[in-house]
Amino acid sequence: MRTLLLVSALIGSLTAIPIPYHAFCSSLWLFEMPCAEISTTLVKQIEAFSPMIGCEKCQYQLVSATSVVIKANHTSPDGLQTENITFTLNPTIMASGCRVSAQSISLSFTSLLDDGLNYCNLYNLLSASGLTSAPGFIEMTNEWACLGYGLSTCKA
Protein backbone atom coordinates (compact mmCIF):
# COMPACT_ATOMS: atom_id res chain seq x y z
CA MET A 1 0.00 0.00 0.00
CA ARG A 2 2.85 2.41 0.81
CA THR A 3 4.29 1.84 -2.66
CA LEU A 4 0.99 2.81 -4.26
CA LEU A 5 0.71 5.83 -1.98
CA LEU A 6 4.25 6.85 -2.89
CA VAL A 7 3.64 6.46 -6.63
CA SER A 8 0.38 8.38 -6.50
CA ALA A 9 2.09 11.18 -4.58
CA LEU A 10 4.97 11.49 -7.01
CA ILE A 11 2.73 11.81 -10.04
CA GLY A 12 2.31 15.51 -10.65
CA SER A 13 4.49 16.59 -7.72
CA LEU A 14 7.08 18.48 -9.75
CA THR A 15 7.15 22.13 -8.73
CA ALA A 16 9.03 25.16 -9.94
CA ILE A 17 12.60 25.43 -8.72
CA PRO A 18 13.19 28.44 -6.44
CA ILE A 19 15.42 31.32 -7.52
CA PRO A 20 18.97 29.91 -7.24
CA TYR A 21 20.54 32.78 -5.25
CA HIS A 22 18.24 32.29 -2.29
CA ALA A 23 18.57 29.45 0.19
CA PHE A 24 15.54 27.15 -0.05
CA CYS A 25 14.05 23.83 0.89
CA SER A 26 11.40 21.77 -0.86
CA SER A 27 10.08 18.66 0.79
CA LEU A 28 7.28 16.24 0.05
CA TRP A 29 5.29 14.63 2.86
CA LEU A 30 2.80 11.80 2.55
CA PHE A 31 0.10 10.96 5.06
CA GLU A 32 -2.61 8.30 5.32
CA MET A 33 -5.11 10.83 6.63
CA PRO A 34 -7.31 13.50 5.01
CA CYS A 35 -5.81 16.84 3.94
CA ALA A 36 -8.37 18.71 6.06
CA GLU A 37 -6.86 17.20 9.24
CA ILE A 38 -3.31 17.98 8.10
CA SER A 39 -4.29 21.56 7.23
CA THR A 40 -5.98 22.18 10.58
CA THR A 41 -3.01 20.75 12.48
CA LEU A 42 -0.43 22.83 10.58
CA VAL A 43 -2.42 26.07 10.98
CA LYS A 44 -2.82 25.47 14.73
CA GLN A 45 0.93 24.85 15.07
CA ILE A 46 1.85 27.99 13.11
CA GLU A 47 -0.48 29.99 15.37
CA ALA A 48 1.03 28.34 18.48
CA PHE A 49 4.51 29.37 17.29
CA SER A 50 3.50 33.02 16.89
CA PRO A 51 5.30 35.72 18.85
CA MET A 52 1.86 37.30 19.31
CA ILE A 53 1.01 34.64 21.90
CA GLY A 54 4.35 34.66 23.66
CA CYS A 55 6.52 32.28 21.63
CA GLU A 56 9.50 34.65 21.39
CA LYS A 57 11.92 32.17 19.76
CA CYS A 58 9.44 30.70 17.28
CA GLN A 59 8.63 33.74 15.13
CA TYR A 60 6.11 32.17 12.72
CA GLN A 61 3.28 34.26 11.31
CA LEU A 62 0.29 32.86 9.44
CA VAL A 63 -0.26 34.83 6.23
CA SER A 64 -3.20 32.90 4.73
CA ALA A 65 -4.82 29.49 4.86
CA THR A 66 -7.24 27.74 2.52
CA SER A 67 -8.08 24.06 2.25
CA VAL A 68 -5.32 23.70 -0.37
CA VAL A 69 -2.60 26.27 0.42
CA ILE A 70 -1.16 27.53 3.71
CA LYS A 71 1.25 30.47 3.65
CA ALA A 72 3.34 31.68 6.54
CA ASN A 73 6.47 33.66 7.27
CA HIS A 74 9.32 32.88 9.64
CA THR A 75 11.65 35.54 11.01
CA SER A 76 14.91 34.83 12.81
CA PRO A 77 14.93 35.86 16.49
CA ASP A 78 17.33 38.72 15.67
CA GLY A 79 14.96 39.90 12.92
CA LEU A 80 17.66 39.86 10.24
CA GLN A 81 16.40 36.97 8.14
CA THR A 82 12.92 36.14 6.85
CA GLU A 83 11.64 33.11 4.97
CA ASN A 84 8.41 32.49 3.09
CA ILE A 85 6.80 29.13 3.86
CA THR A 86 4.17 27.46 1.70
CA PHE A 87 2.34 24.17 2.16
CA THR A 88 0.29 22.85 -0.75
CA LEU A 89 -2.08 20.00 0.16
CA ASN A 90 -3.48 17.57 -2.40
CA PRO A 91 -5.47 14.41 -1.76
CA THR A 92 -3.85 11.20 -2.96
CA ILE A 93 -5.59 8.59 -5.03
CA MET A 94 -5.26 5.97 -2.33
CA ALA A 95 -7.24 5.72 0.92
CA SER A 96 -8.07 9.39 1.54
CA GLY A 97 -4.40 10.21 2.02
CA CYS A 98 -2.73 13.57 1.58
CA ARG A 99 0.36 14.74 -0.30
CA VAL A 100 1.89 17.93 1.12
CA SER A 101 4.44 19.90 -0.87
CA ALA A 102 6.33 22.10 1.59
CA GLN A 103 8.66 24.97 0.68
CA SER A 104 10.69 27.47 2.66
CA ILE A 105 12.58 30.17 0.75
CA SER A 106 14.88 32.78 2.28
CA LEU A 107 14.06 36.32 1.18
CA SER A 108 17.55 37.71 1.75
CA PHE A 109 20.63 37.03 -0.32
CA THR A 110 22.21 34.50 1.98
CA SER A 111 24.54 31.59 1.48
CA LEU A 112 22.82 28.81 -0.42
CA LEU A 113 24.05 26.43 2.27
CA ASP A 114 22.05 27.79 5.19
CA ASP A 115 22.94 24.94 7.58
CA GLY A 116 19.44 23.59 7.16
CA LEU A 117 17.58 26.70 8.34
CA ASN A 118 14.87 26.38 5.68
CA TYR A 119 14.52 22.65 6.30
CA CYS A 120 14.15 23.28 10.03
CA ASN A 121 11.48 25.93 9.40
CA LEU A 122 9.37 23.16 7.89
CA TYR A 123 10.41 20.26 10.12
CA ASN A 124 9.95 22.14 13.40
CA LEU A 125 6.29 22.79 12.55
CA LEU A 126 5.79 19.19 11.46
CA SER A 127 7.47 17.71 14.51
CA ALA A 128 5.91 20.03 17.12
CA SER A 129 2.44 19.35 15.71
CA GLY A 130 2.91 15.59 16.08
CA LEU A 131 2.49 14.96 12.35
CA THR A 132 5.78 13.03 12.16
CA SER A 133 3.92 10.30 14.09
CA ALA A 134 0.78 10.48 11.92
CA PRO A 135 -0.42 7.36 10.10
CA GLY A 136 1.57 6.64 6.94
CA PHE A 137 3.93 9.61 7.36
CA ILE A 138 6.77 9.59 4.83
CA GLU A 139 9.13 12.48 4.15
CA MET A 140 10.95 12.82 0.85
CA THR A 141 13.72 15.36 0.37
CA ASN A 142 17.45 15.48 -0.30
CA GLU A 143 20.32 17.96 -0.69
CA TRP A 144 19.22 18.93 -4.22
CA ALA A 145 15.70 19.85 -3.17
CA CYS A 146 16.64 21.16 0.24
CA LEU A 147 19.99 22.92 0.47
CA GLY A 148 21.67 22.32 3.81
CA TYR A 149 19.40 19.36 4.62
CA GLY A 150 22.32 17.13 5.60
CA LEU A 151 23.74 19.81 7.90
CA SER A 152 20.51 20.58 9.72
CA THR A 153 20.11 20.22 13.47
CA CYS A 154 16.54 21.27 14.07
CA LYS A 155 15.42 22.49 17.50
CA ALA A 156 11.83 23.61 17.97
Secondary structure, DSSP 8 states (H G I E B T S, - for coil): -HHHHHHHHHTT-------TTS-EEEEEEEESS-HHHHHHHHHHHHHHT-GGGT-TTT-EEEEEE-SSEEEEEEE-TTSS-EEEEEEEEEE-SSTT-EEEEEEEEESS---S--TTHHHHHHHHHHHHTTGGGSTT-EEE--TTTBTTGGG-----
